[in-house]
Amino acid sequence: MSQTKKSTQEDFSKKKKKKLGNFVIDEDSDYPVHEEYVKERPTKN
């Protein structure tokens, strides 16, 4: 079984971000974050 660049990139992307429908889970985030919400989210914790 040989791993292609495509498979490697997909694995890397999955490790970085898991996409669930319109939701994106970041590595640093323990909860799903909506893309639109992130864009309009105020810069405060």
Secondary structure as GFF3:
##gff-version 3
##sequence-region A 1 45
A	DSSP	alpha_helix	5	16	.	.	.	ID=ss1
A	DSSP	beta_strand	17	20	.	.	.	ID=ss2
A	DSSP	beta_strand	23	26	.	.	.	ID=ss3
A	DSSP	beta_strand	33	34	.	.	.	ID=ss4
A	DSSP	alpha_helix	35	40	.	.	.	ID=ss5
###
